[in-house]
């Protein structure tokens, strides 16, 4: 597919890119190559091919859903410099 530099300038403007004349020529060639690859991919016959989420037929191994942490509130609260009703007390920070 061929692109003119005016189209590339317009796309660069929409993307808020400032391109120098040298960059504009290089980006024009790169965008043409990208559009050529897209055209090749669109030409592939995919009629009857089932869509898939992953190329390999794998299943997700799941771990058993069990409680891993015991209730250790009393042990952890021993480190608190100040506590009330099982909660950490902190100095007031909003005046």
Secondary structure, 3 states (H helix, E strand, C coil): CCCCHHHHHHHHHHCCCCCCHHHHHHHHHHHHHHHHHHHHHHCCCCCCCCCCCCCCCCCCCCCCCCCCCCCCHHHHHCCCCCEECCEECCCCCCC
